[in-house]
Amino acid sequence: MIINYSILLISIVTTMQTTTIFDFNKTIKTNDWNVVDDVVMGGKSSGTFYVNKEGNGVFEGRVSLENNGGFSSLRYRFNKITTKQYAKIVLRIKGDGKAYQFRIKNKSSNYYSYIAYFDTTKNWETIELNLSDMYPTFRGQKVNMPNYDNESIEEIAFLIGNKMAEDFKLEIDSIVLK
């Protein structure tokens, strides 16, 4: 049996390739991260974002159902990243036991986002989300379009909106394409 080691090596390197979207640390600038709460629609939720003394991004606050509210989100826009060679988003996070959405936009100007839900524990964990499973939504309603097409992204977001008034806290270490 003849083994082509160059093809084997290329396969291994390709499957191990990653691109970091954001890696938090104590000195990182977070000016491009923005909290968007339901106050844009009259709600009363309040989220905040900061980097803690350990160097992790912290998205925390309170979701309120008053005035038809019910969500808080944290968004990050950046120059286009090609995603053709990747299959997953990998989140290194520490949650609070609540459910969150991870959202991407292939164009920041799109009215819809592609979303995936994930549950958290109160421990540090690595969560892998398949890009191809992310489906388009707008204002909580599924859009009649195909799932994410694996071309590029220009915006990511975390959102909490579990149809209940609740405090929340999500610590973020890194976000990587794999």
LINNOR-V823081 format. One record per backbone hydrogen bond with DSSP energy under -1.0 kcal/mol. NH is the residue of the N-H (numbers start at 1). CO is the residue of the C=O. If there is no record, write none. Layout:
nh co
NH CO
NH CO
This chain:
nh co
5 3
8 4
9 5
10 6
11 7
12 8
13 9
14 10
15 11
16 12
19 177
21 175
22 175
24 173
28 25
33 30
34 75
36 73
38 71
40 37
41 38
42 39
43 38
46 62
48 60
50 58
52 56
55 52
57 172
58 50
59 170
60 48
61 168
62 46
63 166
69 66
72 160
73 36
74 158
75 34
76 156
78 154
81 153
83 151
86 83
89 129
90 176
91 127
92 174
93 125
94 171
100 118
101 159
102 116
103 157
104 114
105 155
110 107
113 137
114 104
115 135
116 102
118 100
120 98
125 93
127 91
129 89
131 87
133 130
134 131
135 115
137 113
138 141
141 138
143 136
145 143
148 134
153 81
154 105
155 105
156 76
157 103
158 74
159 101
160 72
166 63
168 61
170 59
171 94
172 57
173 92
174 92
175 22
176 90
177 19
178 88
